[in-house]
């Protein structure tokens, strides 16, 4: 009954998420550490709702400095954001915030225009789909106590992709980019607002042959096509309706298998012959219908109904002569020498190679609403969301032999004979937040409620037709997540702040694998203390954060180097760190501007309990894996009348790949990484711009990750040339 009432409430408000009146003009506003443009063109920009709390935003102009298509490179300039490279291209993002696990972004709320976009954020949160960063007009990261409104993951924060908004006047543009490794990018868009009707169509294609060198030759790149369409109807300056459709198609020749350390030292770009058939085939589509309206002078409403479909089949090497890839990537003794030899064999016995069709289909849908009211010195916001999602896992494992250096199928498996189950979830979420002043003190206090039910129907490996009754499990949990932050201006330009909130991450429908029972949700107490100084375009920020986990949640997935899909609890963990951000205009004399941006993150991690599990023998005092101690990002620009030059630096210290303490060992750590990127733009005319970019200018070739299986490189030096035409 409660859910029915909530549904009716949502339907009554079903129409909103941000509207823009034609009278609004483009103007710079400060959102946290980065200056962005609020272009008031989309009903998903939040015109009538309360202004968004401070966040870190990479604006469109900043995206254009290097023409990045890799989300890792984009967000690494934000302090407190951790990235773990995997393929060197950003196809499978691994991003964490303030010490949360980065793998597949499964501890983040991944959104596009404020809508959950991960394929199944509750039932299977690993984001094997992530929106194409190259077509976005901005990237937003929210962290701290005020991000609890987004849920369900409230420890680290949220990553929000900002899609291209409908222009208020006719605008058309075409961009072309070419580079080595067969890199080609096409980005075309056209939009206009004619009276009450506005529209946008956008096409983005991204192709490359890849930089890895497959034994025997072959493609190691990818091809991506994105299409976006928006249609907006404004009933008046105070009410609008917007429809959005997006589609993504991807074919990528990627593998889970890296290299042994010895092979990496010889050629870090090598890829083993046995992975020649590895390929991801993925398709994603999204529909949203949004309404936004200003009901009275002090009340506004926003509602969005949404639906996401995602299908992918990652056909990739799984075993060699029955041995897991984790053992092949570490041929530390003679027992694995025969398995390793098959990585580049010319011939083999039948069925020597098992290639698994990691076939999955995902569905998610829901409706969410935000109601904003100002009264009696209080700025209150009420949010509601009803959501359901599902992952249909229907997989099989074909067998091959090597014949004259080519993989040839010897046994074709029956679809559904390897993994055959449906994971699903239903969730109801409510939040309330109030912003008010006590003297000069600004207080933002709120709470989020989540009721989540996760389910699994498993037909096993012997019922591919799903004709028998599956084994099933169901687990329901609910939680209240409170949060409060206070800000105090110590001068006209300086502010100090304190925030405290509860962290929460729900487990999926899997079990511990030990007791065959559902594991407990992840919970934590998160605290931050900050100081900010803003003087025009110059700003500085300092933040100390502390996340104290009562129950760290982990999963033994193939992406993490395991593959049982068991969930496990890591017990109590402390993660603390410092974030620094500095932006200065070094020179501004009318003919030249020289901006400098620096971010720095220092992180300490510690297990507070000893246990034996997927992470090995963990002792109290050990450090967490894949969290670097130090990260630095710097961007220096030189802006002239017609030319701009930008130099970007990114440094990540070496880090553990397994839990431990003391000195790092080569086989259980990554290398320190220092990358330099260069971007140059030159305007030939007011509507024509030429660009050049060099990524990894110094051509570094260090080990940046060891998961899923083996040592993995970053992308080598890449040079691109482009042209943009606006009309």
C-alpha positions as CSV (number, residue, x, y, z in Angstrom):
1,X,0.0,0.0,0.0
2,X,2.8,2.4,0.9
3,X,4.4,1.8,-2.5
4,X,1.1,2.4,-4.3
5,X,0.6,5.7,-2.5
6,X,4.2,6.7,-3.3
7,X,3.7,5.7,-7.0
8,X,0.6,7.9,-7.2
9,X,2.5,10.8,-5.7
10,X,5.2,10.4,-8.2
11,X,2.8,10.2,-11.1
12,X,1.2,13.4,-9.9
13,X,4.5,15.1,-10.0
14,X,5.8,13.2,-13.0
15,X,7.2,15.9,-15.1
16,X,10.4,17.5,-14.1
17,X,14.0,17.8,-13.6
18,X,15.2,21.2,-14.5
19,X,13.8,23.9,-16.8
20,X,15.3,27.0,-18.4
21,X,13.6,30.1,-19.4
22,X,14.5,31.9,-22.6
23,X,15.4,35.0,-20.7
24,X,18.3,33.3,-18.9
25,X,21.7,34.2,-20.1
26,X,24.9,32.2,-20.1
27,X,27.1,33.2,-17.2
28,X,30.0,31.8,-15.2
29,X,29.2,30.4,-11.8
30,X,31.5,28.8,-9.2
31,X,30.6,25.2,-8.4
32,X,33.2,24.0,-6.0
33,X,36.7,23.9,-7.3
34,X,36.1,24.6,-10.9
35,X,34.5,27.4,-12.8
36,X,31.8,26.2,-15.2
37,X,29.2,27.7,-17.5
38,X,25.6,27.5,-16.5
39,X,24.0,27.7,-19.9
40,X,20.3,27.4,-18.9
41,X,19.2,25.5,-21.9
42,X,17.9,22.2,-20.7
43,X,15.1,21.2,-18.4
44,X,17.6,19.0,-16.7
45,X,19.8,21.9,-15.5
46,X,17.7,22.8,-12.4
47,X,16.6,26.3,-13.0
48,X,13.6,26.2,-10.8
49,X,15.1,24.0,-8.2
50,X,17.5,25.1,-5.6
51,X,21.0,25.7,-6.9
52,X,23.1,22.5,-6.7
53,X,25.3,22.1,-3.8
54,X,29.0,22.7,-4.4
55,X,30.5,20.0,-6.6
56,X,33.5,19.5,-8.8
57,X,32.7,20.0,-12.4
58,X,34.8,19.7,-15.5
59,X,33.2,22.2,-17.9
60,X,32.9,22.0,-21.7
61,X,35.7,24.5,-22.2
62,X,37.9,22.3,-20.0
63,X,37.0,19.2,-21.9
64,X,38.0,21.0,-25.1
65,X,41.5,21.7,-23.8
66,X,42.7,18.2,-24.7
67,X,39.6,16.7,-26.5
68,X,39.6,13.8,-24.1
69,X,37.4,10.8,-24.8
70,X,38.8,8.8,-21.8
71,X,36.8,9.5,-18.7
72,X,39.8,8.5,-16.6
73,X,41.8,11.4,-17.9
74,X,38.9,13.8,-17.4
75,X,38.1,13.1,-13.8
76,X,41.7,12.6,-12.6
77,X,42.1,16.4,-12.4
78,X,39.6,16.4,-9.5
79,X,41.0,15.9,-6.0
80,X,39.8,12.8,-4.2
81,X,39.0,10.9,-7.4
82,X,40.9,7.6,-8.0
83,X,41.2,5.9,-11.3
84,X,42.5,2.5,-12.2
85,X,43.4,2.0,-15.8
86,X,42.6,-1.3,-17.4
87,X,42.7,-1.1,-21.2
88,X,44.4,2.2,-21.5
89,X,41.5,3.6,-23.4
90,X,38.9,4.2,-20.8
91,X,36.4,1.7,-22.2
92,X,35.8,0.0,-18.9
93,X,36.1,2.9,-16.3
94,X,37.3,2.1,-12.8
95,X,36.7,5.2,-10.7
96,X,36.4,5.6,-6.9
97,X,36.0,8.6,-4.7
98,X,37.7,9.2,-1.3
99,X,38.9,5.6,-0.9
100,X,35.9,3.7,-2.2
101,X,36.7,0.8,-4.4
102,X,37.3,1.9,-8.0
103,X,36.6,-1.4,-9.8
104,X,33.8,-0.9,-12.4
105,X,32.6,2.2,-10.4
106,X,30.5,-0.2,-8.4
107,X,30.6,2.0,-5.3
108,X,29.5,5.2,-7.1
109,X,26.1,6.5,-8.2
110,X,26.8,6.7,-12.0
111,X,24.3,9.0,-13.6
112,X,23.6,10.9,-16.9
113,X,21.7,14.1,-16.4
114,X,20.8,13.0,-12.8
115,X,19.4,9.6,-13.8
116,X,21.0,6.3,-12.7
117,X,22.8,5.0,-15.8
118,X,24.7,1.9,-14.7
119,X,23.0,-1.1,-16.3
120,X,21.6,-2.5,-13.0
121,X,22.7,-0.2,-10.2
122,X,21.0,-2.3,-7.4
123,X,21.1,-5.9,-8.7
124,X,24.5,-5.8,-10.4
125,X,26.2,-2.4,-9.9
126,X,29.4,-3.1,-11.8
127,X,29.3,-0.5,-14.7
128,X,30.2,-2.5,-17.8
129,X,28.4,0.4,-19.6
130,X,29.5,4.0,-19.0
131,X,28.3,6.9,-21.1
132,X,30.6,8.1,-23.8
133,X,32.6,10.9,-22.3
134,X,33.5,12.5,-25.6
135,X,30.0,13.6,-26.4
136,X,29.4,15.3,-23.0
137,X,29.3,19.0,-22.3
138,X,30.4,18.5,-18.7
139,X,31.3,15.9,-16.0
140,X,30.2,16.4,-12.4
141,X,31.5,14.7,-9.3
142,X,29.7,15.1,-6.0
143,X,31.2,14.0,-2.7
144,X,30.6,14.8,1.0
145,X,27.4,14.9,3.1
146,X,25.1,16.7,0.7
147,X,25.3,13.9,-2.0
148,X,23.1,11.5,0.0
149,X,20.2,12.7,-2.1
150,X,21.4,10.6,-5.0
151,X,21.8,7.2,-3.5
152,X,22.0,4.3,-3.0
153,X,25.8,4.6,-2.7
154,X,26.5,7.3,-0.2
155,X,30.1,6.7,1.0
156,X,32.1,8.0,-1.9
157,X,29.8,10.1,-4.0
158,X,28.3,10.4,-7.5
159,X,29.6,10.8,-11.0
160,X,27.2,12.6,-13.3
161,X,27.6,12.9,-17.0
162,X,26.1,16.1,-18.4
163,X,24.8,15.5,-22.0
164,X,24.6,18.2,-24.6
165,X,21.6,20.5,-23.9
166,X,19.2,22.0,-26.4
167,X,20.5,25.4,-27.6
168,X,18.4,28.5,-27.3
169,X,19.2,29.5,-30.9
170,X,20.3,27.7,-34.0
171,X,23.7,26.0,-33.6
172,X,25.3,23.4,-35.8
173,X,28.8,22.0,-35.5
174,X,31.0,19.3,-37.0
175,X,34.3,18.1,-35.5
176,X,36.8,15.7,-37.1
177,X,39.9,14.2,-35.4
178,X,42.5,11.9,-36.8
179,X,45.6,10.3,-35.1
180,X,48.0,7.4,-35.0
181,X,46.8,3.9,-34.2
182,X,44.0,4.5,-36.7
183,X,42.2,7.0,-34.4
184,X,39.2,8.8,-36.0
185,X,36.5,10.8,-34.2
186,X,33.5,12.4,-35.7
187,X,31.2,14.6,-33.6
188,X,28.3,16.4,-35.2
189,X,25.3,18.1,-33.6
190,X,22.5,20.4,-34.6
191,X,19.9,22.1,-32.5
192,X,17.6,25.1,-32.3
193,X,14.7,26.6,-30.3
194,X,11.8,28.0,-32.3
195,X,9.2,29.5,-30.1
196,X,7.9,26.9,-27.8
197,X,9.7,24.0,-29.5
198,X,13.4,23.1,-29.1
199,X,15.4,20.2,-30.5
200,X,18.8,18.6,-30.6
201,X,20.3,15.8,-32.7
202,X,23.9,14.6,-32.0
203,X,26.1,11.9,-33.5
204,X,29.5,10.8,-32.1
205,X,31.7,8.1,-33.5
206,X,35.0,7.0,-32.1
207,X,37.3,4.4,-33.8
208,X,40.8,3.1,-33.3
209,X,42.8,0.1,-34.4
210,X,44.2,-0.1,-30.9
211,X,47.8,0.2,-29.6
212,X,48.4,-3.4,-28.4
213,X,50.4,-5.8,-30.6
214,X,48.6,-9.1,-31.0
215,X,50.8,-12.1,-31.6
216,X,50.3,-13.0,-35.3
217,X,48.6,-9.6,-36.0
218,X,45.1,-8.4,-35.6
219,X,42.9,-5.6,-34.4
220,X,43.0,-4.6,-30.7
221,X,40.9,-1.4,-31.0
222,X,37.3,-0.5,-30.9
223,X,34.4,1.2,-32.7
224,X,31.8,3.2,-30.9
225,X,28.8,5.0,-32.2
226,X,26.6,7.3,-30.1
227,X,23.3,9.0,-31.1
228,X,21.4,11.5,-29.0
229,X,18.1,13.2,-29.7
230,X,16.2,15.7,-27.5
231,X,12.8,17.4,-28.0
232,X,11.5,20.1,-25.7
233,X,8.1,21.8,-25.6
234,X,7.7,24.9,-23.3
235,X,4.2,25.5,-22.3
236,X,5.3,28.8,-20.9
237,X,8.4,30.3,-19.2
238,X,7.4,28.3,-16.1
239,X,6.6,24.8,-17.5
240,X,8.3,22.5,-20.0
241,X,8.3,19.0,-21.2
242,X,11.4,17.2,-22.6
243,X,11.9,13.9,-24.3
244,X,15.4,12.3,-24.6
245,X,16.6,9.3,-26.5
246,X,20.1,8.0,-26.7
247,X,21.8,5.0,-28.2
248,X,25.3,3.5,-28.0
249,X,26.8,0.7,-30.0
250,X,30.2,-0.7,-29.2
251,X,32.5,-3.3,-30.7
252,X,35.8,-3.5,-28.8
253,X,38.5,-6.1,-29.2
254,X,39.5,-6.2,-25.6
255,X,40.7,-9.0,-23.2
256,X,40.9,-9.7,-19.5
257,X,44.4,-11.2,-19.9
258,X,47.5,-9.0,-19.3
259,X,51.1,-10.0,-19.4
260,X,53.7,-11.7,-17.2
261,X,56.2,-9.3,-15.7
262,X,58.9,-10.8,-17.9
263,X,56.9,-10.3,-21.1
264,X,55.9,-6.8,-20.0
265,X,59.5,-5.8,-19.6
266,X,60.3,-7.1,-23.1
267,X,57.3,-5.5,-24.8
268,X,54.6,-3.8,-22.7
269,X,52.3,-3.5,-25.7
270,X,52.2,-7.2,-26.5
271,X,49.0,-9.3,-26.4
272,X,49.0,-13.1,-26.5
273,X,47.8,-15.0,-29.5
274,X,45.3,-17.0,-27.4
275,X,43.2,-13.8,-26.9
276,X,42.8,-13.2,-30.7
277,X,39.0,-13.8,-30.6
278,X,38.3,-11.7,-27.4
279,X,35.6,-9.1,-28.2
280,X,33.0,-7.1,-26.5
281,X,29.7,-6.5,-28.4
282,X,27.5,-4.1,-26.5
283,X,24.4,-2.0,-27.2
284,X,22.7,0.6,-24.9
285,X,19.6,2.7,-25.2
286,X,17.8,5.1,-22.9
287,X,14.5,6.9,-23.0
288,X,13.6,9.7,-20.5
289,X,10.5,11.9,-20.3
290,X,10.9,14.9,-18.0
291,X,8.7,17.7,-16.9
292,X,9.7,20.8,-14.9
293,X,7.6,23.6,-13.6
294,X,7.5,26.5,-11.2
295,X,4.2,26.0,-9.4
296,X,4.4,29.3,-7.4
297,X,7.0,31.9,-6.6
298,X,8.4,29.6,-3.9
299,X,7.5,26.1,-5.1
300,X,8.9,24.1,-8.0
301,X,8.7,20.5,-9.2
302,X,10.7,18.2,-11.3
303,X,9.9,14.6,-12.4
304,X,11.5,12.2,-14.8
305,X,10.4,8.8,-16.0
306,X,13.2,6.7,-17.5
307,X,14.1,3.4,-19.0
308,X,17.5,1.8,-19.8
309,X,18.3,-1.3,-21.8
310,X,21.8,-2.7,-22.1
311,X,23.0,-5.9,-23.8
312,X,26.5,-7.1,-24.0
313,X,28.4,-10.3,-24.9
314,X,32.1,-10.2,-23.9
315,X,33.5,-13.2,-25.7
316,X,36.9,-13.8,-24.1
317,X,39.5,-16.4,-23.1
318,X,38.6,-17.9,-19.8
319,X,40.8,-21.0,-19.3
320,X,43.7,-22.8,-20.9
321,X,43.8,-26.5,-20.5
322,X,41.5,-26.0,-17.5
323,X,43.7,-23.5,-15.8
324,X,42.4,-20.1,-14.8
325,X,44.0,-17.0,-16.3
326,X,45.1,-15.9,-12.9
327,X,47.6,-18.8,-12.8
328,X,48.8,-18.3,-16.3
329,X,49.6,-14.6,-15.7
330,X,51.9,-15.7,-12.8
331,X,54.0,-18.6,-14.1
332,X,56.0,-18.6,-10.9
333,X,56.8,-22.3,-11.0
334,X,57.1,-25.2,-13.4
335,X,53.6,-26.3,-12.7
336,X,52.2,-23.6,-14.9
337,X,54.9,-23.5,-17.6
338,X,52.8,-25.8,-19.9
339,X,49.8,-23.6,-19.6
340,X,51.8,-20.4,-20.2
341,X,53.4,-22.0,-23.3
342,X,50.0,-22.2,-24.9
343,X,49.6,-18.4,-24.9
344,X,51.6,-18.1,-28.2
345,X,51.4,-21.7,-29.4
346,X,51.2,-22.5,-33.1
347,X,49.3,-25.7,-32.6
348,X,47.6,-27.4,-29.7
349,X,45.3,-30.3,-28.8
350,X,41.5,-30.1,-29.2
351,X,39.6,-28.1,-26.5
352,X,42.8,-26.6,-25.2
353,X,41.3,-23.1,-25.0
354,X,38.0,-22.3,-23.4
355,X,36.4,-19.0,-24.6
356,X,33.4,-17.9,-22.6
357,X,30.5,-16.0,-23.9
358,X,29.9,-13.6,-21.0
359,X,26.4,-12.8,-22.3
360,X,24.2,-10.5,-20.3
361,X,21.1,-8.4,-20.7
362,X,20.2,-5.6,-18.4
363,X,17.0,-3.6,-17.8
364,X,16.3,-0.7,-15.5
365,X,13.4,1.7,-15.2
366,X,11.8,4.1,-12.7
367,X,10.4,7.4,-12.0
368,X,11.9,10.1,-9.7
369,X,10.7,13.4,-8.5
370,X,12.0,16.4,-6.7
371,X,9.8,19.0,-4.9
372,X,11.4,22.3,-3.8
373,X,9.8,24.8,-1.5
374,X,11.0,28.0,0.2
375,X,9.2,29.1,3.4
376,X,10.1,30.9,6.6
377,X,13.8,31.0,5.9
378,X,14.0,27.4,5.0
379,X,14.9,26.0,1.6
380,X,13.5,22.5,1.6
381,X,13.7,19.7,-0.9
382,X,11.8,16.4,-1.0
383,X,12.9,13.7,-3.4
384,X,11.3,10.3,-4.3
385,X,12.3,7.5,-6.6
386,X,10.9,4.1,-7.5
387,X,13.3,1.9,-9.4
388,X,13.6,-1.6,-10.6
389,X,16.4,-3.3,-12.5
390,X,17.5,-6.7,-13.7
391,X,20.5,-8.6,-15.0
392,X,19.8,-11.7,-17.1
393,X,23.0,-13.8,-17.2
394,X,22.9,-16.4,-20.0
395,X,26.4,-17.7,-20.8
396,X,28.3,-20.6,-22.4
397,X,31.9,-21.7,-23.0
398,X,33.1,-22.8,-26.4
399,X,36.3,-24.8,-26.8
400,X,39.1,-24.2,-29.3
401,X,42.4,-25.5,-30.5
402,X,45.3,-23.7,-32.1
403,X,46.0,-24.7,-35.7
404,X,48.8,-23.0,-37.6
405,X,48.6,-20.0,-35.2
406,X,44.8,-19.6,-35.6
407,X,42.1,-20.5,-33.1
408,X,39.6,-23.0,-34.5
409,X,36.5,-24.1,-32.7
410,X,36.4,-27.8,-31.7
411,X,33.4,-27.9,-29.3
412,X,30.4,-25.6,-29.5
413,X,28.6,-25.2,-26.2
414,X,24.9,-24.8,-25.6
415,X,23.9,-21.2,-24.7
416,X,23.0,-21.0,-21.1
417,X,25.1,-24.1,-20.1
418,X,27.7,-22.1,-18.1
419,X,25.9,-19.5,-16.1
420,X,22.1,-19.1,-16.2
421,X,20.4,-16.8,-13.8
422,X,18.5,-13.6,-13.3
423,X,19.5,-11.1,-10.6
424,X,16.9,-8.4,-10.0
425,X,16.1,-5.6,-7.6
426,X,13.3,-3.3,-6.6
427,X,14.0,-0.1,-4.6
428,X,12.0,2.7,-3.1
429,X,13.9,5.8,-2.0
430,X,12.9,9.0,-0.2
431,X,15.0,11.9,0.9
432,X,14.4,15.2,2.7
433,X,16.8,18.1,2.9
434,X,16.6,21.5,4.5
435,X,18.9,24.4,4.1
436,X,18.7,27.3,6.6
437,X,20.8,29.9,8.4
438,X,21.5,30.4,12.0
439,X,23.1,33.8,12.1
440,X,26.1,33.6,9.7
441,X,26.0,29.8,9.9
442,X,24.6,28.0,6.9
443,X,23.2,24.5,7.8
444,X,22.2,21.8,5.3
445,X,20.6,18.8,7.0
446,X,18.8,15.8,5.6
447,X,18.2,12.1,5.5
448,X,17.7,9.4,2.9
449,X,15.6,6.3,3.2
450,X,16.1,3.3,1.0
451,X,14.0,0.1,1.0
452,X,15.7,-2.5,-1.3
453,X,14.7,-6.0,-2.2
454,X,17.3,-8.1,-4.2
455,X,16.4,-11.4,-5.8
456,X,18.1,-14.2,-7.7
457,X,16.6,-17.0,-9.8
458,X,19.3,-19.5,-10.8
459,X,18.8,-22.4,-13.2
460,X,22.4,-23.6,-12.9
461,X,24.4,-25.1,-15.7
462,X,22.1,-28.1,-16.4
463,X,18.9,-26.3,-17.4
464,X,19.7,-23.9,-20.3
465,X,16.0,-24.0,-21.5
466,X,14.9,-22.8,-18.1
467,X,12.2,-25.5,-18.0
468,X,12.7,-26.4,-14.4
469,X,12.0,-24.4,-11.2
470,X,15.1,-22.4,-10.4
471,X,16.7,-22.1,-7.1
472,X,15.8,-18.7,-5.7
473,X,16.9,-16.3,-2.9
474,X,15.5,-13.0,-1.8
475,X,16.8,-10.4,0.6
476,X,15.2,-7.2,1.8
477,X,17.0,-4.4,3.6
478,X,16.2,-0.9,4.5
479,X,18.3,1.9,5.8
480,X,18.1,5.6,6.9
481,X,21.1,7.6,5.9
482,X,21.4,11.0,7.7
483,X,23.8,13.8,6.8
484,X,24.5,17.3,8.0
485,X,26.9,20.0,6.9
486,X,27.6,23.5,8.2
487,X,29.4,26.4,6.5
488,X,30.7,29.6,8.2
489,X,32.1,32.6,6.4
490,X,35.2,33.8,8.2
491,X,35.5,36.7,5.7
492,X,34.0,37.9,2.4
493,X,36.2,35.4,0.5
494,X,36.8,32.6,2.9
495,X,34.6,29.8,4.3
496,X,35.1,26.9,6.7
497,X,32.9,23.9,6.6
498,X,32.2,20.6,8.5
499,X,30.2,17.7,7.2
500,X,29.1,14.3,8.7
501,X,27.0,11.7,7.0
502,X,26.4,7.9,7.0
503,X,27.8,5.9,4.2
504,X,25.9,3.0,2.7
505,X,26.4,0.5,-0.1
506,X,23.8,-2.3,-0.7
507,X,25.0,-5.8,-1.6
508,X,23.6,-7.6,-4.6
509,X,21.7,-10.9,-4.4
510,X,24.8,-13.0,-4.1
511,X,26.0,-14.8,-1.0
512,X,29.2,-15.0,1.0
513,X,30.1,-18.4,-0.6
514,X,31.0,-19.6,2.9
515,X,27.6,-19.6,4.7
516,X,25.5,-19.4,1.5
517,X,23.7,-16.5,3.2
518,X,23.3,-12.9,2.2
519,X,26.1,-10.6,3.4
520,X,25.4,-7.4,5.3
521,X,25.4,-4.0,3.6
522,X,28.4,-1.8,3.7
523,X,28.1,1.1,6.3
524,X,30.4,3.8,7.3
525,X,30.7,7.1,9.2
526,X,32.1,9.8,6.9
527,X,33.5,13.1,8.1
528,X,35.0,16.1,6.2
529,X,36.5,19.4,7.3
530,X,37.2,22.1,4.7
531,X,38.4,25.6,4.0
532,X,37.7,27.5,0.8
533,X,39.0,30.8,-0.5
534,X,37.5,32.4,-3.7
535,X,38.7,35.7,-5.1
536,X,37.2,36.0,-8.5
537,X,38.9,33.5,-10.8
538,X,41.5,32.6,-8.1
539,X,40.5,30.0,-5.6
540,X,42.0,27.6,-3.1
541,X,40.5,24.6,-1.2
542,X,41.6,22.3,1.5
543,X,39.6,19.3,2.7
544,X,40.4,16.6,5.2
545,X,38.1,13.5,5.0
546,X,37.8,10.4,7.2
547,X,35.7,7.4,6.3
548,X,35.3,4.8,9.0
549,X,33.8,1.6,7.7
550,X,32.0,-0.8,10.0
551,X,31.6,-3.3,7.3
552,X,33.5,-3.0,4.0
553,X,31.8,-4.9,1.2
554,X,33.7,-6.7,-1.5
555,X,33.0,-9.1,-4.4
556,X,35.0,-11.9,-6.0
557,X,34.4,-11.1,-9.6
558,X,36.3,-11.9,-12.8
559,X,37.2,-8.2,-13.1
560,X,38.8,-8.3,-9.7
561,X,40.9,-11.3,-10.6
562,X,38.7,-14.0,-9.1
563,X,35.5,-15.2,-10.6
564,X,33.3,-16.9,-8.1
565,X,30.9,-13.9,-7.8
566,X,30.8,-14.5,-4.0
567,X,30.3,-11.5,-1.8
568,X,32.4,-10.9,1.3
569,X,32.7,-8.5,4.2
570,X,36.1,-7.0,5.0
571,X,35.2,-5.7,8.4
572,X,36.2,-2.4,9.9
573,X,38.4,-0.2,7.7
574,X,39.6,3.4,8.2
575,X,40.3,5.6,5.1
576,X,41.5,9.2,5.6
577,X,43.1,11.8,3.3
578,X,43.8,15.4,2.4
579,X,42.5,17.1,-0.7
580,X,44.1,20.3,-2.0
581,X,42.9,22.4,-4.9
582,X,44.5,25.6,-6.3
583,X,43.5,27.8,-9.2
584,X,45.5,30.9,-10.1
585,X,45.6,33.3,-13.0
586,X,49.3,33.8,-13.3
587,X,49.1,36.4,-16.1
588,X,46.1,38.4,-17.3
589,X,47.2,41.4,-19.3
590,X,44.4,41.6,-21.9
591,X,46.3,40.0,-24.7
592,X,47.4,36.8,-22.8
593,X,46.0,34.8,-19.9
594,X,47.9,32.1,-18.1
595,X,45.8,29.9,-15.8
596,X,47.2,27.3,-13.5
597,X,45.2,24.5,-11.8
598,X,46.7,22.1,-9.3
599,X,45.0,19.3,-7.3
600,X,46.6,17.0,-4.8
601,X,45.3,14.0,-2.8
602,X,47.0,12.2,0.0
603,X,45.3,9.0,1.2
604,X,45.9,6.6,4.1
605,X,44.1,3.2,4.5
606,X,44.1,0.6,7.2
607,X,42.2,-2.6,7.9
608,X,41.2,-2.7,11.5
609,X,40.6,-6.5,11.6
610,X,42.3,-9.6,10.5
611,X,40.6,-12.1,8.2
612,X,41.2,-14.7,5.5
613,X,39.2,-14.3,2.3
614,X,39.4,-13.2,-1.3
615,X,42.0,-10.6,-0.4
616,X,44.2,-13.3,1.1
617,X,45.4,-13.3,4.7
618,X,44.6,-9.8,5.8
619,X,46.1,-8.6,9.1
620,X,45.0,-5.7,11.1
621,X,47.1,-2.7,10.1
622,X,47.3,-3.7,6.4
623,X,46.7,-1.2,3.7
624,X,43.9,-1.6,1.1
625,X,44.9,-2.5,-2.5
626,X,44.5,-0.2,-5.5
627,X,44.4,3.0,-3.5
628,X,47.5,5.2,-4.2
629,X,49.1,7.1,-1.4
630,X,49.6,10.3,-3.5
631,X,48.0,11.8,-6.6
632,X,48.8,15.1,-8.3
633,X,47.2,16.8,-11.2
634,X,48.3,20.1,-12.8
635,X,47.1,22.0,-15.8
636,X,48.9,25.0,-17.2
637,X,47.4,27.1,-20.0
638,X,48.5,29.9,-22.3
639,X,45.5,31.7,-23.9
640,X,46.1,34.2,-26.7
641,X,43.7,35.9,-29.0
642,X,43.5,33.1,-31.5
643,X,45.6,30.3,-29.9
644,X,45.5,28.4,-26.7
645,X,48.1,25.9,-25.4
646,X,47.5,23.6,-22.5
647,X,49.9,21.3,-20.7
648,X,48.5,18.7,-18.4
649,X,50.4,16.7,-15.7
650,X,49.1,13.6,-13.9
651,X,51.1,11.7,-11.3
652,X,50.0,8.6,-9.4
653,X,52.3,6.9,-6.9
654,X,52.9,3.2,-7.0
655,X,50.2,1.2,-5.1
656,X,49.5,-2.2,-3.7
657,X,47.6,-4.7,-5.8
658,X,47.0,-6.9,-2.8
659,X,46.4,-6.0,0.9
660,X,49.6,-5.7,2.9
661,X,52.0,-3.6,4.8
662,X,55.6,-2.6,4.7
663,X,57.6,-2.2,1.5
664,X,56.0,-2.8,-1.9
665,X,57.1,-5.8,-4.0
666,X,57.3,-5.6,-7.7
667,X,54.9,-8.5,-8.3
668,X,52.2,-7.1,-6.0
669,X,52.2,-3.5,-6.9
670,X,51.9,-1.1,-9.8
671,X,54.6,1.4,-11.0
672,X,54.5,5.1,-10.3
673,X,52.9,6.9,-13.2
674,X,53.7,10.4,-14.5
675,X,51.9,11.5,-17.7
676,X,52.2,14.7,-19.6
677,X,49.5,15.7,-22.1
678,X,49.6,18.6,-24.6
679,X,46.7,20.3,-26.3
680,X,46.8,23.2,-28.8
681,X,43.9,25.1,-30.4
682,X,44.1,27.7,-33.1
683,X,41.1,29.7,-34.5
684,X,41.4,30.3,-38.2
685,X,38.1,32.2,-38.3
686,X,35.4,32.8,-35.8
687,X,33.8,29.5,-36.7
688,X,36.8,27.3,-37.6
689,X,39.3,25.9,-35.1
690,X,42.3,23.6,-35.7
691,X,43.6,21.5,-32.8
692,X,46.4,19.2,-32.0
693,X,46.8,16.9,-29.1
694,X,49.6,14.7,-27.7
695,X,48.7,12.2,-25.0
696,X,51.5,10.6,-23.0
697,X,54.0,13.1,-24.3
698,X,57.0,11.3,-22.7
699,X,55.8,7.9,-23.9
700,X,55.7,6.2,-20.5
701,X,55.3,2.4,-20.5
702,X,54.9,1.4,-16.8
703,X,52.6,-1.2,-15.1
704,X,49.4,0.7,-14.2
705,X,47.3,-2.3,-13.1
706,X,47.5,-6.1,-12.5
707,X,43.8,-6.9,-12.7
708,X,41.9,-8.6,-14.0
709,X,44.9,-10.9,-14.9
710,X,48.5,-9.8,-15.4
711,X,50.4,-6.6,-15.9
712,X,48.7,-3.9,-18.0
713,X,50.2,-0.8,-19.7
714,X,48.9,2.7,-20.1
715,X,48.3,4.0,-23.6
716,X,51.6,5.0,-25.4
717,X,52.2,8.3,-27.0
718,X,49.3,9.3,-29.2
719,X,49.1,12.3,-31.6
720,X,45.9,13.6,-33.0
721,X,44.9,16.5,-35.3
722,X,41.4,17.9,-35.5
723,X,39.2,20.6,-37.0
724,X,35.9,22.0,-35.7
725,X,33.4,24.0,-37.9
726,X,30.5,25.9,-36.3
727,X,27.7,27.2,-38.5
